[in-house]
Amino acid sequence: MAQRLHLVFGGELIDPTKTAFKDVDDIHVVGIFPNYKSAYDAWKAEAQKTVDNAHMRYFIAHLHRLRDEQAAASSTEELG
């Protein structure tokens, strides 16, 4: 069975109706989790800590969706 890795991260947004961060250097990386349940629990804990700040948002990124395990790729593929 393939791993289903999830990244939890967040920070202050420029506008609470959008998803652009105010300061990319200040993004809080909570961690990478082996399944959605543990990622959700971490996301919820961080989101609840900042519930009084409307500009703070935390997200769950599905890292496993970014990879195509069937396609061969080199480590420098993005360099062109």
N, CA and C atoms as a LAMMPS dump frame, in Angstrom:
ITEM: TIMESTEP
0
ITEM: NUMBER OF ATOMS
240
ITEM: BOX BOUNDS ff ff ff
-5.0000000000000000e+02 5.0000000000000000e+02
-5.0000000000000000e+02 5.0000000000000000e+02
-5.0000000000000000e+02 5.0000000000000000e+02
ITEM: ATOMS id mol type element x y z
1 1 1 N 0.839 -1.18 0
2 1 2 C 0 0 0
3 1 3 C 0.889 1.251 0
4 2 1 N 0.571 2.203 -0.848
5 2 2 C 1.337 3.44 -0.942
6 2 3 C 1.07 4.34 0.26
7 3 1 N 2.105 5.074 0.657
8 3 2 C 1.908 6.042 1.733
9 3 3 C 1.079 7.211 1.229
10 4 1 N 0.29 7.765 2.105
11 4 2 C -0.533 8.927 1.783
12 4 3 C -0.097 10.079 2.681
13 5 1 N 1.01 10.715 2.31
14 5 2 C 1.586 11.77 3.136
15 5 3 C 0.804 13.073 3.004
16 6 1 N 0.698 13.796 4.126
17 6 2 C -0.018 15.063 4.183
18 6 3 C 0.836 16.096 4.909
19 7 1 N 0.883 17.302 4.371
20 7 2 C 1.615 18.421 4.964
21 7 3 C 0.619 19.387 5.588
22 8 1 N 0.865 19.776 6.832
23 8 2 C 0.029 20.769 7.507
24 8 3 C 0.87 22.033 7.683
25 9 1 N 0.336 23.164 7.207
26 9 2 C 1.051 24.432 7.29
27 9 3 C 0.05 25.576 7.366
28 10 1 N 0.531 26.729 7.78
29 10 2 C -0.362 27.878 7.85
30 10 3 C 0.384 29.155 8.128
31 11 1 N -0.382 30.228 8.169
32 11 2 C 0.196 31.53 8.442
33 11 3 C -0.833 32.62 8.27
34 12 1 N -0.355 33.839 8.367
35 12 2 C -1.25 34.984 8.266
36 12 3 C -1.484 35.336 6.795
37 13 1 N -2.739 35.534 6.444
38 13 2 C -3.113 35.868 5.075
39 13 3 C -3.22 37.379 4.892
40 14 1 N -3.004 37.838 3.665
41 14 2 C -3.176 39.25 3.33
42 14 3 C -4.647 39.631 3.486
43 15 1 N -5.501 38.778 2.963
44 15 2 C -6.946 39.006 2.968
45 15 3 C -7.602 37.689 3.375
46 16 1 N -8.441 37.693 4.403
47 16 2 C -9.025 36.43 4.86
48 16 3 C -9.956 35.748 3.852
49 17 1 N -10.302 36.425 2.772
50 17 2 C -11.149 35.797 1.749
51 17 3 C -10.327 35.147 0.635
52 18 1 N -9.002 35.278 0.736
53 18 2 C -8.103 34.701 -0.273
54 18 3 C -7.093 33.778 0.414
55 19 1 N -6.183 33.2 -0.36
56 19 2 C -5.206 32.279 0.228
57 19 3 C -3.755 32.729 0.026
58 20 1 N -3.524 34.02 -0.173
59 20 2 C -2.161 34.541 -0.318
60 20 3 C -1.625 34.919 1.063
61 21 1 N -0.432 34.425 1.375
62 21 2 C 0.172 34.69 2.675
63 21 3 C 0.778 36.093 2.732
64 22 1 N 0.678 36.718 3.886
65 22 2 C 1.234 38.049 4.119
66 22 3 C 2.753 38.013 4.041
67 23 1 N 3.375 37.002 4.651
68 23 2 C 4.834 36.866 4.665
69 23 3 C 5.184 35.384 4.493
70 24 1 N 5.629 35.034 3.308
71 24 2 C 5.945 33.635 3.002
72 24 3 C 7.056 33.096 3.893
73 25 1 N 7.968 33.969 4.306
74 25 2 C 9.056 33.543 5.187
75 25 3 C 8.564 33.188 6.587
76 26 1 N 7.342 33.576 6.902
77 26 2 C 6.783 33.352 8.23
78 26 3 C 5.748 32.219 8.255
79 27 1 N 5.705 31.409 7.206
80 27 2 C 4.762 30.283 7.173
81 27 3 C 5.17 29.261 8.236
82 28 1 N 4.19 28.825 8.991
83 28 2 C 4.415 27.833 10.041
84 28 3 C 4.177 26.431 9.458
85 29 1 N 5.24 25.654 9.364
86 29 2 C 5.119 24.264 8.909
87 29 3 C 4.927 23.41 10.161
88 30 1 N 3.734 22.854 10.286
89 30 2 C 3.404 22.033 11.451
90 30 3 C 4.09 20.683 11.331
91 31 1 N 4.026 20.084 10.14
92 31 2 C 4.691 18.803 9.927
93 31 3 C 4.097 18.005 8.789
94 32 1 N 4.707 16.867 8.555
95 32 2 C 4.243 15.913 7.544
96 32 3 C 3.705 14.704 8.286
97 33 1 N 2.537 14.241 7.869
98 33 2 C 1.839 13.177 8.587
99 33 3 C 1.544 12.005 7.66
100 34 1 N 1.535 10.787 8.206
101 34 2 C 1.404 9.586 7.379
102 34 3 C -0.009 9.28 6.905
103 35 1 N -0.998 9.992 7.437
104 35 2 C -2.386 9.739 7.008
105 35 3 C -3.222 10.989 7.261
106 36 1 N -4.396 11.015 6.665
107 36 2 C -5.249 12.196 6.77
108 36 3 C -5.726 12.43 8.197
109 37 1 N -6.03 11.387 8.918
110 37 2 C -6.547 11.526 10.29
111 37 3 C -5.547 12.275 11.174
112 38 1 N -4.289 11.868 11.155
113 38 2 C -3.298 12.546 11.998
114 38 3 C -3.041 13.97 11.501
115 39 1 N -3.083 14.187 10.187
116 39 2 C -2.929 15.537 9.644
117 39 3 C -4.105 16.414 10.061
118 40 1 N -5.293 15.877 9.999
119 40 2 C -6.487 16.625 10.401
120 40 3 C -6.421 17.004 11.876
121 41 1 N -5.993 16.075 12.709
122 41 2 C -5.879 16.36 14.145
123 41 3 C -4.878 17.487 14.406
124 42 1 N -3.749 17.472 13.691
125 42 2 C -2.743 18.525 13.838
126 42 3 C -3.274 19.852 13.301
127 43 1 N -3.945 19.81 12.154
128 43 2 C -4.544 21.013 11.578
129 43 3 C -5.544 21.639 12.549
130 44 1 N -6.407 20.812 13.103
131 44 2 C -7.451 21.298 14.011
132 44 3 C -6.838 21.939 15.258
133 45 1 N -5.814 21.315 15.816
134 45 2 C -5.151 21.851 17.01
135 45 3 C -4.546 23.222 16.728
136 46 1 N -3.866 23.378 15.59
137 46 2 C -3.255 24.663 15.241
138 46 3 C -4.317 25.703 14.917
139 47 1 N -5.34 25.315 14.187
140 47 2 C -6.41 26.254 13.822
141 47 3 C -7.134 26.762 15.068
142 48 1 N -7.342 25.894 16.037
143 48 2 C -8.031 26.309 17.256
144 48 3 C -7.197 27.287 18.085
145 49 1 N -5.874 27.187 17.995
146 49 2 C -5 28.118 18.728
147 49 3 C -5.116 29.539 18.185
148 50 1 N -5.473 29.672 16.915
149 50 2 C -5.501 30.987 16.268
150 50 3 C -6.916 31.412 15.882
151 51 1 N -7.912 30.843 16.516
152 51 2 C -9.307 31.088 16.148
153 51 3 C -9.696 32.565 16.281
154 52 1 N -9.039 33.315 17.133
155 52 2 C -9.375 34.728 17.325
156 52 3 C -8.765 35.651 16.271
157 53 1 N -7.898 35.133 15.418
158 53 2 C -7.274 35.933 14.369
159 53 3 C -7.854 35.521 13.023
160 54 1 N -8.706 36.358 12.459
161 54 2 C -9.386 36.027 11.198
162 54 3 C -8.433 35.885 10.02
163 55 1 N -7.231 36.425 10.133
164 55 2 C -6.271 36.354 9.035
165 55 3 C -5.398 35.097 9.073
166 56 1 N -5.452 34.358 10.145
167 56 2 C -4.649 33.134 10.256
168 56 3 C -5.405 31.952 9.663
169 57 1 N -4.716 31.181 8.837
170 57 2 C -5.314 29.988 8.247
171 57 3 C -4.293 28.863 8.225
172 58 1 N -4.772 27.665 8.453
173 58 2 C -3.956 26.462 8.323
174 58 3 C -4.569 25.585 7.238
175 59 1 N -3.706 24.861 6.552
176 59 2 C -4.118 24.046 5.409
177 59 3 C -3.529 22.643 5.516
178 60 1 N -4.186 21.706 4.848
179 60 2 C -3.665 20.344 4.689
180 60 3 C -3.392 20.152 3.207
181 61 1 N -2.144 19.88 2.869
182 61 2 C -1.763 19.595 1.486
183 61 3 C -1.59 18.086 1.347
184 62 1 N -2.212 17.531 0.339
185 62 2 C -2.139 16.093 0.079
186 62 3 C -0.885 15.813 -0.758
187 63 1 N 0.238 15.589 -0.087
188 63 2 C 1.5 15.392 -0.793
189 63 3 C 1.463 14.19 -1.726
190 64 1 N 0.727 13.176 -1.364
191 64 2 C 0.662 11.968 -2.19
192 64 3 C 0.03 12.252 -3.55
193 65 1 N -0.751 13.309 -3.658
194 65 2 C -1.36 13.657 -4.942
195 65 3 C -0.381 14.371 -5.874
196 66 1 N 0.727 14.846 -5.33
197 66 2 C 1.713 15.552 -6.134
198 66 3 C 2.667 14.608 -6.861
199 67 1 N 2.639 13.355 -6.484
200 67 2 C 3.579 12.392 -7.052
201 67 3 C 2.861 11.384 -7.929
202 68 1 N 3.445 11.104 -9.054
203 68 2 C 2.953 10.035 -9.922
204 68 3 C 3.965 8.906 -9.818
205 69 1 N 3.638 7.92 -9.025
206 69 2 C 4.581 6.827 -8.758
207 69 3 C 4.904 6.011 -10.012
208 70 1 N 4.089 6.113 -11.036
209 70 2 C 4.311 5.33 -12.252
210 70 3 C 5.275 6.017 -13.223
211 71 1 N 5.448 7.335 -13.087
212 71 2 C 6.291 8.08 -14.022
213 71 3 C 7.723 8.204 -13.494
214 72 1 N 8.678 7.903 -14.362
215 72 2 C 10.079 8.049 -13.99
216 72 3 C 10.454 9.523 -14.08
217 73 1 N 11.231 10 -13.139
218 73 2 C 11.655 11.404 -13.142
219 73 3 C 13.03 11.519 -12.505
220 74 1 N 13.799 12.47 -12.992
221 74 2 C 15.111 12.691 -12.4
222 74 3 C 15.004 13.711 -11.286
223 75 1 N 15.996 13.785 -10.444
224 75 2 C 15.976 14.742 -9.336
225 75 3 C 16.14 16.175 -9.829
226 76 1 N 16.592 16.366 -11.06
227 76 2 C 16.793 17.709 -11.586
228 76 3 C 15.771 18.035 -12.677
229 77 1 N 14.689 17.323 -12.74
230 77 2 C 13.69 17.509 -13.793
231 77 3 C 13.17 18.941 -13.855
232 78 1 N 12.989 19.58 -12.711
233 78 2 C 12.427 20.932 -12.689
234 78 3 C 13.4 21.992 -13.213
235 79 1 N 14.666 21.665 -13.279
236 79 2 C 15.648 22.634 -13.751
237 79 3 C 15.612 22.822 -15.259
238 80 1 N 14.923 21.942 -15.963
239 80 2 C 14.755 22.088 -17.393
240 80 3 C 15.848 21.432 -18.128
